[in-house]
Amino acid sequence: MRIALLVLVLLPLPASAEEPAALARLQARETTLAQQADSFETLARQQARVAYRLARRRQLGFMAEPQARLDDARALDLALFTVRRSAGEASSVREELARVREERQALGAAVTRAAEPPAAERPAFVQPVRGAIVGRAGLRRDPVTGVEVRQDALQILARMNDPVQAPAAGTVRRVEAQPQGGFAVVTGHEGGWVSVLGGLREVAVSPGAALAPGATLGLAGRNLDGACVVSLELWHGRSAVDPRLRDFARESGACGNESKPQVNASG
């Protein structure tokens, strides 16, 4: 038994297990390169200001002693040299950053394709609530940091108190309060699939409940930003899968105050 375990430990990991680790390393490298490029560019700007001041002093002191003019000229040449060097380093880092970003995007796409099971094994999920899709799963650029991050959820702009339905038959595993407000319902489906529906104001189910397709899970509610956004994540095993849904009739628009049947809150 010990020998068998040792053999399992020494066996190389399959490519599918190594790819997420490689993707994480590329993401970390990308963040580091972006910080280095910003630092070099900031240094180049500071050095350019120094060179400008030296050039102005040289112009204003044109009638000074020859030795002073020579010293100013040498200082200006050195300042211009450091500006060119910093700008060149920033450009090189930006080129490396672009290469790493392209490699990371290609690897991310490959990991997504590898994680996605065949269509024959995929349940017929449906859109759980009426509304326009305002966010899709995939890579997006953070508006604050500028770093690309992965979003696993499909986001649907619903109406206040619209019923949120089970995307497929399954069994409720968990009901959890969300940090941004509201509740999330985690449901297990046939074939190792799991759906996570967030953005519910109230829930009508509890862990262990068996669900038919389209069963009401609860009511849509506003998040901390005031938007009625319901999020849907699909997972197969330990991998997030891009939701591809058969849409219900979509209704775009802001959150309304339509009267809906009352649903008991679950905590």
C-alpha positions as CSV (number, residue, x, y, z in Angstrom):
1,M,0.0,0.0,0.0
2,R,2.8,2.4,0.9
3,I,4.5,1.7,-2.4
4,A,1.3,2.4,-4.4
5,L,0.9,5.7,-2.6
6,L,4.5,6.6,-3.3
7,V,4.0,5.9,-7.0
8,L,0.9,8.1,-7.1
9,V,2.8,10.9,-5.4
10,L,5.8,10.6,-7.8
11,L,3.6,10.5,-11.0
12,P,3.6,13.8,-12.9
13,L,0.5,15.8,-12.7
14,P,-1.7,15.7,-15.9
15,A,-1.7,18.8,-18.1
16,S,-5.2,19.7,-16.9
17,A,-3.9,20.0,-13.4
18,E,-0.8,21.9,-14.3
19,E,-2.6,24.4,-16.5
20,P,-4.3,26.3,-13.7
21,A,-1.0,26.7,-11.8
22,A,0.7,28.0,-15.0
23,L,-2.2,30.4,-15.5
24,A,-1.8,31.7,-11.9
25,R,1.9,32.2,-12.5
26,L,1.3,34.1,-15.7
27,Q,-1.3,36.3,-13.9
28,A,1.2,37.1,-11.1
29,R,3.9,37.8,-13.7
30,E,1.6,40.1,-15.6
31,T,0.8,42.1,-12.4
32,T,4.5,42.4,-11.6
33,L,5.4,43.6,-15.1
34,A,2.6,46.2,-15.0
35,Q,3.9,47.5,-11.8
36,Q,7.5,47.6,-13.1
37,A,6.4,49.4,-16.3
38,D,4.5,52.0,-14.2
39,S,7.6,52.6,-12.1
40,F,9.9,53.0,-15.0
41,E,7.5,55.5,-16.7
42,T,7.2,57.5,-13.5
43,L,11.0,57.6,-13.1
44,A,11.3,58.7,-16.8
45,R,8.9,61.6,-16.2
46,Q,10.8,62.7,-13.1
47,Q,14.1,62.6,-15.0
48,A,12.6,64.5,-17.9
49,R,11.5,67.3,-15.5
50,V,15.1,67.4,-14.1
51,A,16.5,67.6,-17.7
52,Y,14.1,70.4,-18.5
53,R,15.2,72.4,-15.5
54,L,18.8,71.9,-16.4
55,A,18.2,73.0,-20.0
56,R,16.4,76.2,-18.8
57,R,19.3,76.9,-16.4
58,R,21.7,76.5,-19.2
59,Q,19.8,79.0,-21.4
60,L,19.5,81.5,-18.6
61,G,23.2,81.2,-17.7
62,F,24.5,81.5,-21.2
63,M,26.7,84.4,-20.3
64,A,28.2,82.6,-17.3
65,E,31.8,81.4,-17.0
66,P,32.9,78.9,-19.6
67,Q,33.5,76.2,-16.9
68,A,30.0,76.7,-15.5
69,R,28.5,76.3,-19.0
70,L,30.5,73.1,-19.5
71,D,29.3,71.7,-16.2
72,D,25.7,72.5,-17.1
73,A,26.1,70.9,-20.5
74,R,27.5,67.7,-19.0
75,A,24.7,67.6,-16.4
76,L,22.1,68.0,-19.2
77,D,23.7,65.3,-21.3
78,L,23.6,62.9,-18.3
79,A,20.0,63.8,-17.5
80,L,19.0,63.1,-21.1
81,F,20.8,59.8,-21.1
82,T,19.0,58.7,-18.0
83,V,15.6,59.7,-19.5
84,R,16.3,57.7,-22.6
85,R,17.4,54.7,-20.6
86,S,14.4,54.7,-18.3
87,A,12.0,55.2,-21.3
88,G,13.7,52.3,-23.1
89,E,13.4,50.1,-20.0
90,A,9.7,51.0,-19.7
91,S,9.2,50.2,-23.4
92,S,10.9,46.8,-23.0
93,V,8.8,45.9,-20.0
94,R,5.6,46.9,-21.8
95,E,6.6,44.6,-24.7
96,E,7.2,41.8,-22.3
97,L,3.9,42.6,-20.5
98,A,2.0,42.3,-23.9
99,R,3.7,39.0,-24.6
100,V,2.8,37.6,-21.2
101,R,-0.8,38.9,-21.4
102,E,-1.2,37.3,-24.8
103,E,0.2,34.0,-23.5
104,R,-2.0,34.1,-20.4
105,Q,-5.1,34.8,-22.5
106,A,-4.4,31.9,-24.8
107,L,-3.8,29.6,-21.9
108,G,-6.9,30.8,-20.2
109,A,-9.0,30.0,-23.3
110,A,-7.4,26.5,-23.5
111,V,-8.2,25.8,-19.8
112,T,-11.8,26.9,-20.3
113,R,-12.1,24.6,-23.4
114,A,-10.5,21.7,-21.5
115,A,-12.7,22.2,-18.5
116,E,-15.9,22.3,-20.5
117,P,-17.6,18.9,-20.8
118,P,-19.1,17.5,-24.0
119,A,-22.5,19.0,-25.0
120,A,-24.1,15.6,-24.6
121,E,-23.2,15.7,-20.8
122,R,-24.5,19.2,-20.3
123,P,-28.0,19.6,-18.8
124,A,-30.5,21.8,-20.5
125,F,-30.1,24.9,-18.3
126,V,-32.4,27.8,-18.8
127,Q,-32.2,31.5,-17.9
128,P,-33.5,31.6,-14.3
129,V,-35.1,35.1,-14.4
130,R,-36.5,37.5,-17.0
131,G,-34.2,40.3,-18.0
132,A,-31.4,41.5,-20.2
133,I,-27.9,39.9,-19.8
134,V,-25.6,42.7,-18.7
135,G,-22.5,40.7,-17.9
136,R,-21.0,37.5,-19.3
137,A,-18.5,35.0,-17.8
138,G,-14.9,35.6,-18.9
139,L,-12.0,37.9,-18.5
140,R,-12.6,41.6,-17.8
141,R,-10.5,44.6,-16.9
142,D,-10.9,46.0,-13.4
143,P,-11.8,49.7,-13.8
144,V,-9.7,50.7,-10.7
145,T,-6.5,48.6,-11.0
146,G,-6.5,48.0,-14.7
147,V,-5.7,44.3,-14.1
148,E,-7.7,41.7,-16.0
149,V,-9.7,39.4,-13.7
150,R,-11.9,36.4,-14.4
151,Q,-15.7,36.6,-13.8
152,D,-17.4,33.3,-13.5
153,A,-21.0,34.5,-13.3
154,L,-23.6,35.4,-15.9
155,Q,-25.3,38.6,-14.8
156,I,-29.0,39.3,-15.6
157,L,-30.7,42.7,-15.0
158,A,-34.0,41.6,-13.5
159,R,-36.9,43.5,-12.0
160,M,-37.6,44.0,-8.3
161,N,-39.5,41.0,-6.9
162,D,-39.5,39.0,-10.1
163,P,-39.4,35.2,-9.3
164,V,-36.0,33.6,-9.7
165,Q,-36.4,30.0,-10.9
166,A,-34.2,26.9,-10.8
167,P,-32.3,26.6,-14.1
168,A,-32.6,22.8,-14.1
169,A,-33.9,20.0,-11.9
170,G,-31.8,19.4,-8.8
171,T,-31.4,19.4,-5.0
172,V,-30.7,22.5,-2.9
173,R,-27.4,22.2,-1.2
174,R,-26.9,25.5,0.6
175,V,-28.6,28.9,1.1
176,E,-26.1,31.6,2.1
177,A,-26.2,35.3,2.8
178,Q,-24.0,37.3,0.4
179,P,-21.6,40.1,1.5
180,Q,-23.0,42.5,-1.1
181,G,-26.6,41.9,0.2
182,G,-29.2,39.3,-0.5
183,F,-29.0,35.5,-0.7
184,A,-27.4,32.9,-2.9
185,V,-28.8,29.4,-3.5
186,V,-26.4,26.5,-4.4
187,T,-28.1,23.7,-6.2
188,G,-26.7,20.3,-7.2
189,H,-27.8,18.9,-10.6
190,E,-27.4,15.6,-12.4
191,G,-24.0,14.6,-13.7
192,G,-21.9,16.5,-11.1
193,W,-23.2,20.0,-12.1
194,V,-23.7,22.8,-9.6
195,S,-25.5,26.1,-10.1
196,V,-25.1,29.2,-7.9
197,L,-27.8,31.8,-8.1
198,G,-27.1,35.1,-6.3
199,G,-28.9,38.4,-5.8
200,L,-32.1,37.0,-4.2
201,R,-33.9,39.3,-1.8
202,E,-35.9,36.4,-0.3
203,V,-35.7,32.7,-0.7
204,A,-38.4,30.1,-0.7
205,V,-36.3,26.9,-0.5
206,S,-34.1,25.3,2.1
207,P,-31.2,22.8,1.9
208,G,-32.2,19.3,0.9
209,A,-35.3,20.5,-1.1
210,A,-35.8,18.7,-4.4
211,L,-36.4,21.1,-7.3
212,A,-38.2,20.6,-10.6
213,P,-37.0,22.7,-13.6
214,G,-38.4,26.2,-13.2
215,A,-39.2,25.9,-9.5
216,T,-39.3,29.2,-7.7
217,L,-36.2,29.8,-5.6
218,G,-37.1,33.2,-4.4
219,L,-37.5,36.9,-5.5
220,A,-35.0,39.2,-7.2
221,G,-33.7,42.1,-5.1
222,R,-31.3,45.0,-5.2
223,N,-27.6,44.8,-4.4
224,L,-25.6,47.4,-2.5
225,D,-25.3,49.5,-5.7
226,G,-29.1,49.6,-6.0
227,A,-29.3,47.4,-9.1
228,C,-31.5,44.4,-9.5
229,V,-28.8,42.0,-10.8
230,V,-29.2,38.2,-10.5
231,S,-26.0,36.3,-11.0
232,L,-25.7,32.7,-12.2
233,E,-22.6,30.5,-12.0
234,L,-22.3,27.0,-13.4
235,W,-19.7,24.6,-12.1
236,H,-18.8,21.1,-13.2
237,G,-16.6,19.3,-10.7
238,R,-14.1,22.0,-9.6
239,S,-14.2,24.0,-12.8
240,A,-16.4,27.0,-13.6
241,V,-18.2,26.7,-16.9
242,D,-19.4,29.5,-19.1
243,P,-23.2,29.5,-19.0
244,R,-24.8,29.0,-22.4
245,L,-28.5,29.3,-21.8
246,R,-31.8,29.0,-23.7
247,D,-33.1,32.5,-23.0
248,F,-36.6,33.2,-21.7
249,A,-38.3,36.2,-23.3
250,R,-36.1,39.1,-22.2
251,E,-37.3,42.3,-20.6
252,S,-34.8,45.1,-20.3
253,G,-35.2,48.1,-18.1
254,A,-34.7,49.4,-14.6
255,C,-36.0,47.7,-11.5
256,G,-39.7,48.0,-11.0
257,N,-42.0,47.7,-8.0
258,E,-44.3,45.1,-9.5
259,S,-46.4,43.2,-6.9
260,K,-45.4,39.5,-6.7
261,P,-46.5,36.7,-4.5
262,Q,-44.9,36.9,-1.0
263,V,-42.0,34.5,-0.3
264,N,-40.8,33.6,3.2
265,A,-37.2,34.8,3.9
266,S,-34.6,32.2,4.7
267,G,-31.6,32.9,6.9
